[in-house]
Amino acid sequence: MAKRSVVVRSEKKPKFSSRIVRRCFKCGRKKAYMRDFDLCRICFREMASDGQIPGVKKSSW
């Protein structure tokens, strides 16, 4: 989990558009972020395994 102060700082409008930091809405992680789902890879995997993300299922072969 990211510190609350870091999450609040990333929500502010940056001075330059290149400074935008996108974070997972669930845990606040900034690395391994998926824009389509607004989640990091860890939260995405947990939610997909639990069936909380519609249209996503675990692949197996």
N, C-alpha and C positions, 0 to 999 in steps of 0.2 A: 504494500500500500504506500502510495505517495503521501508526503506530509500535506496537511491541509493548506498550509501557506503556499506551497508550490502549486497546488491545484488552483487556488484562488488567483495567484499571479498569472497562470496560463489562461484563465478565463477573461482577463482584461484585454482590451483591444491593443495590439502592439503598435509601436511607432512606425514600423515598416512591415509590409506584408510578408516578407521572407522570414520574419521572426515568429510566425504562427506555430504554436506547439499544440498538436492534436493529442489528446489523452483519452484513455479508456474511461467511459463514464462510470464504470462499476468500481474500478480500483485505482484509477489515476495514472496507470503506467503509460509512458510515452514511447517505449520501444516496442517493436513488433505489433504495431497498431494497424487494424484493418478498417479503412474508411467506410466500406460498404455496410459494416455492422456496428461501427463506432465502439469496437471492443479490441482489447489486446488478444494475443493468441491464446493465452492461458484461460482468460474468462470465456473466450469463444469456444474453446474445447470443452470446458465444464458445462456451459449452457447447451451446446450442441449434443453432448452426451445425455443430458437430462431431457432433451426434446423441447427446450424452451425457445429455440430459434426455428420458426416455421420454414419449411422447404429445405432444411439441411439434415442430412442423415449420414451416419458413419459408413464409410466405404469399406468393403472387404472383398478380397479375391483370393 
